[in-house]
């Protein structure tokens, strides 16, 4: 790892201080975990369960063509229910046609 701190080479996944950093190392690599520890020590990072929902809604609104096949495919791709896909599409159509 390129770092100007000589002790960084002694950090291993096994000696990371907590399970959160071990998870970061597993998912993103040890280098990412070390960078977080060195650059933002003491910062607590919380990732909301629905953090990806706004991007999924935009994707669904762009890709949904009104068919059941499309709903099923999008539900699988976005890890959402078919009914939720339908509600998103219905809300979009109501917003586009406010007279209805």
N, C-alpha and C positions, 0 to 999 in steps of 0.2 A: 504494500500500500504506500502510495506517495503521501507523506505527511512529514512535517518538520519536527515532530515529536518522537524521539527515539524509543520511547516506551510503548508506543502504539503496537509494535510488532508482538508484544506480549499478550495482547488481547485476543482471546479465542471465543468461539461461540459458547463453550462450556463455562468460561469465567465471566460472562456478561452478568451485570448485577441484578437483573430481574427478568421475568418471563416475557414482558412486553418487548424488551430489546432482543431477547432470544427469538421472538416471533419475527421481528423486523429483520434480523440476520437471516432467518430461514427463508422469508419471503423475498427480501430485497438484496440480501447479501451482507456479509460481515462489514464490508466497507461502508455501507449505508448506515448501519448501526453505530459504527465508530464515529462517523461524521456527525450523526445526531448527538452523540454523547459529548463530542468536542466542541461543536458549534452552538448548541442550544441546551447546555446543562441546566437542569432544574425546571425545564418547561414540561408541563403535562399536555399531551396531545390526546384529544378525544375525537374519535371518528364516529359520527352519528350513523345509526343503523340504516337510515334512509338517505345517506349522503349522495348516492348515485341516482336517486329518483328523478330530480329535475332533468338530467341528461337522458334518462330512459323515456320520460314523457315527450321530450323534444324528438327523440328518435322514433317513437311510436307515431307521433303526429305526422312525421315526415314519411314514414313507410306504410302506414295502414291504408289499405285500399278498399276497405268496407266488406271484405269477404271473410267467411269463417276460417278459411285456410290461412289467410293473413293473420287473423287474430291468434290462431293456434301457434303459428310460427313465431310471432312477436312475444307471445306469452312465454314460450320456451327460451327464446333469446334473452329476454329481459328478466326472467325468473319472477314473473308476475302471473296472476290468474287471468284467464280469458275474459272473465267478467270485468276485471279492472281495466283491461285494454279497451273493452267496449265502452265503459264509462268515460275513459279519457277521450275516446273518439267522439262520443255523444256530446260531451262538454265542449269539445272543439267546434262541432257543427252548430251547437246552440250559440256559441260566441261569434261564429262567422255569419249566422243568420239570426240576428236578434229579434226579428219579427215573429219567430216561431215560439 
